[in-house]
């Protein structure tokens, strides 16, 4: 699959969210979580909720917090990683699932996945 970048807006969850534009974030279906520059998240007042350790040949420790993420018609609340210097900013699979979107890698865009299944009572 080819890679591409999109613009997203992020905000601290609140009654009156103030969004900040991230102009180019790499869409990465192979990454579980979305990674946003930690200094940007701190300026928005995002609270660190927990720390996780990732193994990819080395152990990496990063903070996480909750953010509203939107791009075009898509919007969700997700737990994102506070990326540090040298980390890529990535839009991960959990955010894409929250968007209910799938990746059109040929046209380098996100598309609506259609109605979400729900259980009937």
Secondary structure, 3 states (H helix, E strand, C coil): CCCCEEEEEEECCCCCCCCEEEEEEEECCCCCCEEEEHHHHHHCCCCCCEEEEEECCCEEEEEEEEEEEEECCEEEEEEEEEECCCCCCEECHHHHHHHCEEEECCCCEEEECCCCCCCCC
